[in-house]
């Protein structure tokens, strides 16, 4: 199982468990309630998938707020599965690629961003609806190492809040979340 598949596996179960009366629930990601976070994942998923294939920069059409949520559960599950499949190819992690702009980044950086996006937003969704996902320790260690190098840039871009201090001996998920500005 590749890294994106590992990150997505618990999220697929979370998607199935979200009820329509929970769509307005707040998430730990301050700017998103459940509904808006689902729109965000559906909106940017194709760009992450295209980046793995080294396709030309993919800019989603329309606005994130306009994403239709009819049948969102199977659509989001299918998108996560397509993204995981695209990132399962070893070539996806080599060379350079881009997400939504002509600026190229090392594919390994974009792959790490993709794994982190799926895991952290999956945790956001789960927390909003009272679920406790579990990820493999090796996957969490990978995301933690990746965030140690990229969280500062993420904060500069407004993707993460200020780092939340977490003890060095805290569970790895808590340390990952702290780097993204979230409290476990």
Contact map, one row per residue, 1 for C-alpha under 8 A:
1110110000000000000000000000000000000000000000000000000000000000000000000000000000000001000000000000000000000000000000000000000000000000000000000000000000000000000000000000000000000000
1111110000000000000000000000000000000000000000000000000000000000000000000000000000010011000000000000000000000000000000000000000000000000000000000000000000000000000000000000000000000000
1111111000000000000000000000000000000000000000000000000000000000000000000000000000010001000000000000000000000000001000000000000000000000001000000000000000000000000000000000000000000000
0111111100000000000000000000000000000000000000000000000000000000000000000000000000110011000000000000000000000000011001000000000000000000000000000000000000000000000000000000000000000000
1111111110000000000000000000000000000000000000000000000000000000000000000000000010011001000000000000000000000000000000000000000000000000000000000000000000000000000000000000000000000000
1111111111000000000000000000000000000000000000000000000000000000000000000000000000000000000000000000000000000000000000000000000000000011001000000000000000000000000000000000000000000000
0011111111100000000000000000000000000000000000000000000000000000000000000000000000000000000000000000000000000000001101100000000000000010001000000000000000000000000000000000000000000000
0001111111110000000000000000000000000000000000000000000000000000000000000000000110010000000000000000000000000000000001100100000000000000000000000000000000000000000000000000000000000000
0000111111111000000000000000000000000000000000000000000000000000000000000000000000000000000000000000000000000000000000000000000000000000000000000000000000000000000000000000000000000000
0000011111111100000000000000000000000000000000000000000000000000000000000000000000000000000000000000000000000000000000000100000000001110000000000000000000000000000000000000000000000000
0000001111111110000000000000000000000000000000000000000000000000000000000000000000000000000000000000000000000000000001100110010000001000000000000000000000000000000000000000000000000000
0000000111111111000000000000000000000000000000000000000000000000000000000000100100000000000000000000000000000000000000000000000000000000000000000000000000000000000000000000000000000000
0000000011111111100000000000000000000000000000000000000000000000000000000000000000000000000000000000000000000000000000000000000000000000000000000000000000000000000000000000000000000000
0000000001111111110000000000000000000000000000000000000000000000000000000000000000000000000000000000000000000000000000000100110000101000000000000000000000000000000000000000000000000000
0000000000111111110000000000000000000000000000000000000000000000000000001001100000000000000000000000000000000000000000000000000000000000000000000000000000000000000000000000000000000000
0000000000011111110000000000000000000000000000000000000000000000000000001000000000000000000000000000000000000000000000000000000000000000000000000000000000000000000000000000000000000000
0000000000001111111000000000000000000000000000000000000000000000000000000000000000000000000000000000000000000000000000000000000000000000000000000000000000000000000000000000000000000000
0000000000000111111101100000000000000000000000000000000000000000000000000000000000000000000000000000000000000000000000000000000010000000000000000000000000000000000000000000000000000000
0000000000000000111111100000000000000000000000000000000000000000000000000000000000000000000000000000000000000000000000000000000000000000000000000000000000000000000000000000000000000000
0000000000000000011111100000000000000000000000000000000000000000000000000000000000000000000000000000000000000000000000000000000000000000000000000000000000000000000000000000000000000000
0000000000000000001111110000000000000000000000000000000000000000000000000000000000000000000000000000000000000000000000000000000000000000000000000000000000000000000000000000000000000000
0000000000000000011111111000000001000000000000000000000000000000000000000000000000000000000000000000000000000000000000000000000010000000000000000000000000000000000000000000000000000000
0000000000000000011111111000000011100000000000000000000000000000000000000000000000000000000000000000000000000000000000000000000000000000000000000000000000000000000000000000000000000000
0000000000000000000011111100000011100000000000000000000000000000000000000000000000000000000000000000000000000000000000000000000000000000000000000000000000000000000000000000000000000000
0000000000000000000001111110000011000000000000000000000000000000000000000000000000000000000000000000000000000000000000000000000110000000000000000000000000000000000000000000000000000000
0000000000000000000000011111010111000000000000000000000000000000000000000000000000000000000000000000000000000000000000000000000100000000000000000000000000000000000000000000000000000000
0000000000000000000000001111110111000000000000000000000000000000000000000000000000000000000000000000000000000000000000000001101100000000000000000000000000000000000000000000000000000000
0000000000000000000000000111110100000000000000000000000000000000000000000000000000000000000000000000000000000000000000000001001100000000000000000000000000000000000000000000000000000110
0000000000000000000000000011111110000000000000000000000000000000000000000000000000000000000000000000000000000000000000001001000000000000000000000000000000000000000000000000000000000100
0000000000000000000000000111111110000000000000000000000000000000000000000000000000000000000000000000000000000000000000000000000000000000000000000000000000000000000000000000000000000000
0000000000000000000000000000111110000000000000000000000000000000000000000000000000000000000000000000000000000000000000000000000000000000000000000000000000000000000000000000000000000000
0000000000000000000000000111111111111000000000000000000000000000000000000000000000000000000000000000000000000000000000000000000000000000000000000000000000000000000000000000000000000000
0000000000000000000000111110111111111000000000000000000000000000000000000000000000000000000000000000000000000000000000000000000000000000000000000000000000000000000000000000000000000000
0000000000000000000001111110000111111100000000000000000000000000000000000000000000000000000000000000000000000000000000000000100100000000000000000000000000000000000000000000000000000000
0000000000000000000000110000000111111110000000000000000000000000000000000000000000000000000000000000000000000000000000000000000000000000000000000000000000000000000000000000000000000000
0000000000000000000000000000000111111111000000000000000000000000100000000000000000000000000000000000000000000000000000000000000000000000000000000000000000000000000000000000000000000000
0000000000000000000000000000000111111111100000000000000000000000000000000000000000000000000000000000000000000000000000001000100000000000000000000000000000000000000000000000000000000000
0000000000000000000000000000000001111111110000000000000000000000000000010001000000000000000000000000000000000000000000000000000000000000000000000000000000000000000000000000000000000000
0000000000000000000000000000000000111111111000000000000000000001101110000000000000000000000000000000000000000000000000000000000000000000000000000000000000000000000000000000000000000000
0000000000000000000000000000000000011111111100000000000000000001000000000000000000000000000000000000000000000000000000000000000000000000000000000000000000000000000000000000000000000000
0000000000000000000000000000000000001111111110000000000000000000000000000001000000000000000000000000000000000000000000000000000000000000000000000000000000000000000000000000000000000000
0000000000000000000000000000000000000111111111000000000000000000001000000011001000000000000000000000000000000000000000000000000000000000000000000000000000000000000000000000000000000000
0000000000000000000000000000000000000011111111000000000000010001001000000000000000000000000000000000000000000000000000000000000000000000000000000000000000000000000000000000000000000000
0000000000000000000000000000000000000001111111110000000000010000000000000000000000000000000000000000000000000000000000000000000000000000000000000000000000000000000000000000000000000000
0000000000000000000000000000000000000000111111111000000000000000000000000000001100100000000000000000000000000000000000000000000000000000000000000000000000000000000000000000000000000000
0000000000000000000000000000000000000000011111111100000001010000000000000000001000100000000000000000000000000000000000000000000000000000000000000000000000000000000000000000000000000000
0000000000000000000000000000000000000000000111111110000011110000000000000000000000000000000000000011000000000000000000000000000000000000000000000000000000000000000000000000000000000000
0000000000000000000000000000000000000000000111111111000000000000000000000000000000100000000000000010000000000000010000000000000000000000000000000000000000000000000000000000000000000000
0000000000000000000000000000000000000000000011111111100000000000000000000000000001110110000000000000000000000000000000000000000000000000000000000000000000000000000000000000000000000000
0000000000000000000000000000000000000000000001111111111111000000000000000000000000000100000000000010000000000000000000000000000000000000000000000000000000000000000000000000000000000000
0000000000000000000000000000000000000000000000111111111111000000000000000000000000000000000100001110000000100100000000000000000000000000000000000000000000000000000000000000000000000000
0000000000000000000000000000000000000000000000011111111000000000000000000000000000100110000110001000000000100010000000000000000000000000000000000000000000000000000000000000000000000000
0000000000000000000000000000000000000000000000001111111000000000000000000000000000000110000100000000000000000000000000000000000000000000000000000000000000000000000000000000000000000000
0000000000000000000000000000000000000000000000000111111100000000000000000000000000000000000100011100000000000000000000000000000000000000000000000000000000000000000000000000000000000000
0000000000000000000000000000000000000000000000000111111111000000000000000000000000000000000000001000000000000000000000000000000000000000000000000000000000000000000000000000000000000000
0000000000000000000000000000000000000000000000000110011111000000000000000000000000000000000000000100000000000000000000000000000000000000000000000000000000000000000000000000000000000000
0000000000000000000000000000000000000000000000100110001111100000000000000000000000000000000000000111110000000000000000000000000000000000000000000000000000000000000000000000000000000000
0000000000000000000000000000000000000000000001100110001111110000000000000000000000000000000000000011100000000000000000000000000000000000000000000000000000000000000000000000000000000000
0000000000000000000000000000000000000000000000100000000011111000000000000000000000000000000000000011100000000000000000000000000000000000000000000000000000000000000000000000000000000000
0000000000000000000000000000000000000000001101100000000001111110000000000000000000000000000000000001000000000000000000000000000000000000000000000000000000000000000000000000000000000000
0000000000000000000000000000000000000000000000000000000000111110000000000000000000000000000000000000000000000000000000000000000000000000000000000000000000000000000000000000000000000000
0000000000000000000000000000000000000000000000000000000000011111010000000000000000000000000000000000000000000000000000000000000000000000000000000000000000000000000000000000000000000000
0000000000000000000000000000000000000000000000000000000000011111111000000000000000000000000000000000000000000000000000000000000000000000000000000000000000000000000000000000000000000000
0000000000000000000000000000000000000011001000000000000000000111111000000000000000000000000000000000000000000000000000000000000000000000000000000000000000000000000000000000000000000000
0000000000000000000000000000000000010010000000000000000000000011111000000000000000000000000000000000000000000000000000000000000000000000000000000000000000000000000000000000000000000000
0000000000000000000000000000000000000000000000000000000000000111111100000000000000000000000000000000000000000000000000000000000000000000000000000000000000000000000000000000000000000000
0000000000000000000000000000000000000010011000000000000000000011111110000000000000000000000000000000000000000000000000000000000000000000000000000000000000000000000000000000000000000000
0000000000000000000000000000000000000010000000000000000000000000011111010000000000000000000000000000000000000000000000000000000000000000000000000000000000000000000000000000000000000000
0000000000000000000000000000000000000010000000000000000000000000001111110000000000000000000000000000000000000000000000000000000000000000000000000000000000000000000000000000000000000000
0000000000000000000000000000000000000000000000000000000000000000000111110000000000000000000000000000000000000000000000000000000000000000000000000000000000000000000000000000000000000000
0000000000000000000000000000000000000000000000000000000000000000000011111110000000000000000000000000000000000000000000000000000000000000000000000000000000000000000000000000000000000000
0000000000000000000000000000000000000100000000000000000000000000000111111111000000000000000000000000000000000000000000000000000000000000000000000000000000000000000000000000000000000000
0000000000000011000000000000000000000000000000000000000000000000000000111111100000000000000000000000000000000000000000000000000000000000000000000000000000000000000000000000000000000000
0000000000000000000000000000000000000000000000000000000000000000000000111111110000000000000000000000000000000000000000000000000000000000000000000000000000000000000000000000000000000000
0000000000000000000000000000000000000000010000000000000000000000000000111111111000000000000000000000000000000000000000000000000000000000000000000000000000000000000000000000000000000000
0000000000000010000000000000000000000100110000000000000000000000000000011111111100000000000000000000000000000000000000000000000000000000000000000000000000000000000000000000000000000000
0000000000010010000000000000000000000000000000000000000000000000000000001111111110000000000000000000000000000000000000000000000000000000000000000000000000000000000000000000000000000000
0000000000000000000000000000000000000000000000000000000000000000000000000111111111000000000000000000000000000000000000000000000000000000000000000000000000000000000000000000000000000000
0000000000000000000000000000000000000000010011000000000000000000000000000011111111100000000000000000000000000000000000000000000000000000000000000000000000000000000000000000000000000000
0000000100010000000000000000000000000000000010000000000000000000000000000001111111110000000000000000000000000000000000000000000000000000000000000000000000000000000000000000000000000000
0000100100000000000000000000000000000000000000000000000000000000000000000000111111111000000000000000000000000000000000000000000000000000000000000000000000000000000000000000000000000000
0000000000000000000000000000000000000000000000001000000000000000000000000000011111111100000000000000000000000000000000000000000000000000000000000000000000000000000000000000000000000000
0001000000000000000000000000000000000000000011011001000000000000000000000000001111111110000000000000000000000000000000000000000000000000000000000000000000000000000000000000000000000000
0111100100000000000000000000000000000000000000001000000000000000000000000000000111111111000000000000000000000000000000000000000000000000000000000000000000000000000000000000000000000000
0000100000000000000000000000000000000000000000000000000000000000000000000000000011111111100000000000000000000000000000000000000000000000000000000000000000000000000000000000000000000000
0000000000000000000000000000000000000000000000001101100000000000000000000000000001111111100100000000000000000000000000000000000000000000000000000000000000000000000000000000000000000000
0101000000000000000000000000000000000000000000001001100000000000000000000000000000111111110110000000000000000010000000000000000000000000000000000000000000000000000000000000000000000000
1111100000000000000000000000000000000000000000000000000000000000000000000000000000011111110100000000000000000000000000000000000000000000000000000000000000000000000000000000000000000000
0000000000000000000000000000000000000000000000000000000000000000000000000000000000001111111110000000000000000000000000000000000000000000000000000000000000000000000000000000000000000000
0000000000000000000000000000000000000000000000000000000000000000000000000000000000000011111111000000000000000000000000000000000000000000000000000000000000000000000000000000000000000000
0000000000000000000000000000000000000000000000000000000000000000000000000000000000000000111111100000000000000000000000000000000000000000000000000000000000000000000000000000000000000000
0000000000000000000000000000000000000000000000000011110000000000000000000000000000000111111111000000000000110010000000000000000000000000000000000000000000000000000000000000000000000000
0000000000000000000000000000000000000000000000000001000000000000000000000000000000000010111111100000000000110010000000000000000000000000000000000000000000000000000000000000000000000000
0000000000000000000000000000000000000000000000000000000000000000000000000000000000000000011111110000000001110000000000000000000000000000000000000000000000000000000000000000000000000000
0000000000000000000000000000000000000000000000000000000000000000000000000000000000000000001011111000000001110000000000000000000000000000000000000000000000000000000000000000000000000000
0000000000000000000000000000000000000000000000000000010000000000000000000000000000000000000001111100000111110000000000000000000000000000000000000000000000000000000000000000000000000000
0000000000000000000000000000000000000000000000000011011000000000000000000000000000000000000000111110000111100100000000000000000000000000000000000000000000000000000000000000000000000000
0000000000000000000000000000000000000000000000000010010110000000000000000000000000000000000000011111111110100100000000000000000000000000000000000000000000000000000000000000000000000000
0000000000000000000000000000000000000000000000110110000011100000000000000000000000000000000000001111111100000100000000000000000000000000000000000000000000000000000000000000000000000000
0000000000000000000000000000000000000000000000100000000011110000000000000000000000000000000000000111110000000000000000000000000000000000000000000000000000000000000000000000000000000000
0000000000000000000000000000000000000000000000000000000011100000000000000000000000000000000000000111111100000000000000000000000000000000000000000000000000000000000000000000000000000000
0000000000000000000000000000000000000000000000000000000010000000000000000000000000000000000000000111111100000000000000000000000000000000000000000000000000000000000000000000000000000000
0000000000000000000000000000000000000000000000000000000000000000000000000000000000000000000000000110111110000000000000000000000000000000000000000000000000000000000000000000000000000000
0000000000000000000000000000000000000000000000000000000000000000000000000000000000000000000000011110111111000000000000000000000000000000000000000000000000000000000000000000000000000000
0000000000000000000000000000000000000000000000000000000000000000000000000000000000000000000000011100001111101100000000000000000000000000000000000000000000000000000000000000000000000000
0000000000000000000000000000000000000000000000000000000000000000000000000000000000000000000001111000000111111100000000000000000000000000000000000000000000000000000000000000000000000000
0000000000000000000000000000000000000000000000000011000000000000000000000000000000000000000111111100000011111110000000000000000000000000000000000000000000000000000000000000000000000000
0000000000000000000000000000000000000000000000000000000000000000000000000000000000000000000111110000000001111111000000000000000000000000000000000000000000000000000000000000000000000000
0000000000000000000000000000000000000000000000000000000000000000000000000000000000000000000000000000000011111111100000000000000000000000000000000000000000000000000000000000000000000000
0000000000000000000000000000000000000000000000000010000000000000000000000000000000000000000000001110000011111111110000000000000000000000000000000000000000000000000000000000000000000000
0000000000000000000000000000000000000000000000000001000000000000000000000000000000000010000110000000000000111111111000000000000000000000000000000000000000000000000000000000000000000000
0000000000000000000000000000000000000000000000000000000000000000000000000000000000000000000000000000000000011111111100000000000000000000000000100100000000000000000000000000000000000000
0000000000000000000000000000000000000000000000000000000000000000000000000000000000000000000000000000000000001111111110000000000000000000000000000000000000000000000000000000000000000000
0001000000000000000000000000000000000000000000010000000000000000000000000000000000000000000000000000000000000111111111000000000000000000000000000000000000000000000000000000000000000000
0011001000000000000000000000000000000000000000000000000000000000000000000000000000000000000000000000000000000011111111100000000000000000000000100000000000000000000000000000000000000000
0000001000000000000000000000000000000000000000000000000000000000000000000000000000000000000000000000000000000001111111110000000000000000000000100000000000000000000000000000000000000000
0000000000000000000000000000000000000000000000000000000000000000000000000000000000000000000000000000000000000000111111111100000000000000000000000000000000000000000000000000000000000000
0001001100100000000000000000000000000000000000000000000000000000000000000000000000000000000000000000000000000000011111111100000000000000000000000000000000000000000000000000000000000000
0000001100100000000000000000000000000000000000000000000000000000000000000000000000000000000000000000000000000000001111111110000000000000000000000000000000000000000000000000000000000000
0000000000000000000000000000000000000000000000000000000000000000000000000000000000000000000000000000000000000000000111111111000000000000000000000000000000000000000000000000000010000000
0000000000000000000000000000100000001000000000000000000000000000000000000000000000000000000000000000000000000000000011111111100000000000000000000000000000000000000000000000000000000000
0000000101100100000000000000000000000000000000000000000000000000000000000000000000000000000000000000000000000000000011111111110000000000000000000000000000000000000000000000000000000000
0000000000100000000000000000000000000000000000000000000000000000000000000000000000000000000000000000000000000000000000111111111000011000000000000000000000000000000000000000000000000000
0000000000000000000000000011100000000000000000000000000000000000000000000000000000000000000000000000000000000000000000011111111100000000000000000000000000000000000000000000000000000000
0000000000000100000000000010000001001000000000000000000000000000000000000000000000000000000000000000000000000000000000001111111110000000000000000000000000000000000000000000000000000000
0000000000100100000000000000000000000000000000000000000000000000000000000000000000000000000000000000000000000000000000000111111111111000000000000000000000000000000000000000000000000000
0000000000000000000000000011000000000000000000000000000000000000000000000000000000000000000000000000000000000000000000000011111111110000000000000000000000000000000000000000000000000000
0000000000000000000000001111000001000000000000000000000000000000000000000000000000000000000000000000000000000000000000000001111111100000000000000000000000000000000000000000000000000000
0000000000000000010001001000000000000000000000000000000000000000000000000000000000000000000000000000000000000000000000000000111111100000000000000000000000000000000000000000000000000000
0000000000000000000000000000000000000000000000000000000000000000000000000000000000000000000000000000000000000000000000000000011111110000000000000000000000000000000000000000000000000000
0000000000000100000000000000000000000000000000000000000000000000000000000000000000000000000000000000000000000000000000000000011111111000000000000000000000000000000000000000000000000000
0000000000000000000000000000000000000000000000000000000000000000000000000000000000000000000000000000000000000000000000000010011001111100000000000000000000000000000000000000000000000000
0000000001100100000000000000000000000000000000000000000000000000000000000000000000000000000000000000000000000000000000000010010000111110000000000000000000000000000000000000000000000000
0000000001000000000000000000000000000000000000000000000000000000000000000000000000000000000000000000000000000000000000000000000000011111000000000000000000000000000000000000000000000000
0000011001000000000000000000000000000000000000000000000000000000000000000000000000000000000000000000000000000000000000000000000000001111101100000000000000000000000000000000000000000000
0000010000000000000000000000000000000000000000000000000000000000000000000000000000000000000000000000000000000000000000000000000000000111111100000000000000000000000000000000000000000000
0000000000000000000000000000000000000000000000000000000000000000000000000000000000000000000000000000000000000000000000000000000000000011111110000000000000000000000000000001000000000000
0000000000000000000000000000000000000000000000000000000000000000000000000000000000000000000000000000000000000000000000000000000000000001111111000000000000000000000000000000000000000000
0010011000000000000000000000000000000000000000000000000000000000000000000000000000000000000000000000000000000000000000000000000000000011111111100000000000000000000000000000000000000000
0000000000000000000000000000000000000000000000000000000000000000000000000000000000000000000000000000000000000000000000000000000000000011111111110000000000000000000000000001100100000000
0000000000000000000000000000000000000000000000000000000000000000000000000000000000000000000000000000000000000000000000000000000000000000111111111000000000000000000000000001000000000000
0000000000000000000000000000000000000000000000000000000000000000000000000000000000000000000000000000000000000000000000000000000000000000011111111100000000000000000000000000000000000000
0000000000000000000000000000000000000000000000000000000000000000000000000000000000000000000000000000000000000001001100000000000000000000001111111110000000000000000000000000000100000000
0000000000000000000000000000000000000000000000000000000000000000000000000000000000000000000000000000000000000000000000000000000000000000000111111111000000000000000000000001001100000000
0000000000000000000000000000000000000000000000000000000000000000000000000000000000000000000000000000000000000000000000000000000000000000000011111111100000000000000000000000000000000000
0000000000000000000000000000000000000000000000000000000000000000000000000000000000000000000000000000000000000001000000000000000000000000000001111111110000000000000000000000000000000000
0000000000000000000000000000000000000000000000000000000000000000000000000000000000000000000000000000000000000000000000000000000000000000000000111111111000000000000000000000000100110000
0000000000000000000000000000000000000000000000000000000000000000000000000000000000000000000000000000000000000000000000000000000000000000000000011111111000000000000000000000000000100000
0000000000000000000000000000000000000000000000000000000000000000000000000000000000000000000000000000000000000000000000000000000000000000000000001111111100000000000000000000000000000000
0000000000000000000000000000000000000000000000000000000000000000000000000000000000000000000000000000000000000000000000000000000000000000000000000111111111000000000000000000000000000000
0000000000000000000000000000000000000000000000000000000000000000000000000000000000000000000000000000000000000000000000000000000000000000000000000011111111100001000000000000000000110000
0000000000000000000000000000000000000000000000000000000000000000000000000000000000000000000000000000000000000000000000000000000000000000000000000000111111110000000000000000000000000000
0000000000000000000000000000000000000000000000000000000000000000000000000000000000000000000000000000000000000000000000000000000000000000000000000000011111111000000000000000000000000000
0000000000000000000000000000000000000000000000000000000000000000000000000000000000000000000000000000000000000000000000000000000000000000000000000000011111111111000000000000000000000000
0000000000000000000000000000000000000000000000000000000000000000000000000000000000000000000000000000000000000000000000000000000000000000000000000000001111111111110000000000000000010000
0000000000000000000000000000000000000000000000000000000000000000000000000000000000000000000000000000000000000000000000000000000000000000000000000000000111111110000000000000000000000000
0000000000000000000000000000000000000000000000000000000000000000000000000000000000000000000000000000000000000000000000000000000000000000000000000000000011111111000000000000000000000000
0000000000000000000000000000000000000000000000000000000000000000000000000000000000000000000000000000000000000000000000000000000000000000000000000000000001111111100000000000000000000000
0000000000000000000000000000000000000000000000000000000000000000000000000000000000000000000000000000000000000000000000000000000000000000000000000000000001111111100000000000000000000000
0000000000000000000000000000000000000000000000000000000000000000000000000000000000000000000000000000000000000000000000000000000000000000000000000000001001101111111000000000000000011000
0000000000000000000000000000000000000000000000000000000000000000000000000000000000000000000000000000000000000000000000000000000000000000000000000000000000100111111000000000000000011100
0000000000000000000000000000000000000000000000000000000000000000000000000000000000000000000000000000000000000000000000000000000000000000000000000000000000100001111100000000000000111000
0000000000000000000000000000000000000000000000000000000000000000000000000000000000000000000000000000000000000000000000000000000000000000000000000000000000000001111110000000000001111100
0000000000000000000000000000000000000000000000000000000000000000000000000000000000000000000000000000000000000000000000000000000000000000000000000000000000000000011111000000000011111110
0000000000000000000000000000000000000000000000000000000000000000000000000000000000000000000000000000000000000000000000000000000000000000000000000000000000000000001111100000000001000000
0000000000000000000000000000000000000000000000000000000000000000000000000000000000000000000000000000000000000000000000000000000000000000000000000000000000000000000111110100011001000000
0000000000000000000000000000000000000000000000000000000000000000000000000000000000000000000000000000000000000000000000000000000000000000000000000000000000000000000011111100001000000000
0000000000000000000000000000000000000000000000000000000000000000000000000000000000000000000000000000000000000000000000000000000000000000000000000000000000000000000001111100001000000000
0000000000000000000000000000000000000000000000000000000000000000000000000000000000000000000000000000000000000000000000000000000000000000000000000000000000000000000000111110000000000000
0000000000000000000000000000000000000000000000000000000000000000000000000000000000000000000000000000000000000000000000000000000000000000000000000000000000000000000001111111011000000000
0000000000000000000000000000000000000000000000000000000000000000000000000000000000000000000000000000000000000000000000000000000000000000000000000000000000000000000000001111111000000000
0000000000000000000000000000000000000000000000000000000000000000000000000000000000000000000000000000000000000000000000000000000000000000100110010000000000000000000000000111111100000000
0000000000000000000000000000000000000000000000000000000000000000000000000000000000000000000000000000000000000000000000000000000000000000000100000000000000000000000000000011111110000001
0000000000000000000000000000000000000000000000000000000000000000000000000000000000000000000000000000000000000000000000000000000000000000000000000000000000000000000001000111111111000011
0000000000000000000000000000000000000000000000000000000000000000000000000000000000000000000000000000000000000000000000000000000000000000000000010000000000000000000001110111111111100000
0000000000000000000000000000000000000000000000000000000000000000000000000000000000000000000000000000000000000000000000000000000000000000000100110010000000000000000000000001111111110000
0000000000000000000000000000000000000000000000000000000000000000000000000000000000000000000000000000000000000000000000010000000000000000000000000000000000000000000100000000111111111111
0000000000000000000000000000000000000000000000000000000000000000000000000000000000000000000000000000000000000000000000000000000000000000000000000000000000000000001111000000011111111111
0000000000000000000000000000000000000000000000000000000000000000000000000000000000000000000000000000000000000000000000000000000000000000000000000011001000000000011100000000001111111100
0000000000000000000000000000000000000000000000000000000000000000000000000000000000000000000000000000000000000000000000000000000000000000000000000010001000100001111100000000000111111100
0000000000000000000000000000000000000000000000000000000000000000000000000000000000000000000000000000000000000000000000000000000000000000000000000000000000000001111100000000000011111110
0000000000000000000000000001100000000000000000000000000000000000000000000000000000000000000000000000000000000000000000000000000000000000000000000000000000000000101100000000000011111111
0000000000000000000000000001000000000000000000000000000000000000000000000000000000000000000000000000000000000000000000000000000000000000000000000000000000000000000100000000010011001111
0000000000000000000000000000000000000000000000000000000000000000000000000000000000000000000000000000000000000000000000000000000000000000000000000000000000000000000000000000110011000111
